[in-house]
């Protein structure tokens, strides 16, 4: 079990498979990209599967989410999914992606055992997509979403970040489109995870702003705290159902008291919080020949020291030292 001093138990493992990405989203990284991790520093496929095996069989992990960077850029992804699906007990598996490579991989991932996908999509406007991501790939993302839905990677969830002056007015259009295509839309408040440290609390589009915008076109009924559990998104029933929309208000409505996540970076570090400033290396133990029991002990110790909150609700919050592409969202 991965428990901390506040009694929270981690059952959800986020695994970053690579720090590389084929987009350059303005809220994540600079246009020229980043200095990528050296290949020897990255965990191998075997190392990733071994650590997930330890997490599932010895530490109580029930869900595994593959992230990046962009996880579809990992050459061994399908094989990793297939091997994790064979574990006993079998964890639930999902993938967070920008969707560009989903058209060609969705069926293979489903056949390997992946349960569902989360796709990042902030706009339906081609010009805004190009401005936000610095790439003209909206058609590829939409095709990937359709392929994921057809392959049965459902519910297909859409993650959208609204930015002032770019797409802040698109909330109702995005929800209307998501309902029409049977996708579940979730808005995420912009968080301070950009490598260039350009995030500012002032002027950000808040959960309150998003809900006010949605209510100009839709009737929203709160789903309730019993349904939410430890999920980061507060959800509302749209026009009486069955569709729902979520809002992840990490900045203005922190949900740290219910957090059940632990994170493994692409280079083998444990982060007990997305905004943590300390990491604990499992790669060192792995490559020095440590047995599974010792790796599990190190992991438990890393999670025991988890802080009460992320600190995002503090106006003086300082951004993490590593960008989101290196940590895993």
Buried (B, 14 or more C-beta within 10 A) or exposed (E): EBBBEEEBBBBBBBBBBBBBBBBBBBBBBBEEEBEBBEEEEBBBBEBBBBBBBBBBBBBBBBBBBBBBBBBBBBEBBBEBBBBBBEBEEBBEBBBBBBBBBBBEBBBBBBBBBBBBBBBBBBBBBEEBBBBBBBBEBBEBBBBBBBBBBBBBBBEBBBBBBBBEEBBBEBBBBBBBBBBEBEBBBBBBBBBBBBBBEEBEEEEBBBBEBBBEBBEEEBEBEEBEEEEBEBBBBBBBBBEEEEBBBBBBBBBBBBBBEEBBBBBBBBBBBBBBBBBBEEBBBBBEBBEEEBEEEEBBBBBBEBBEEBBEBBBBEEEEBEBBEBBBBBBBB
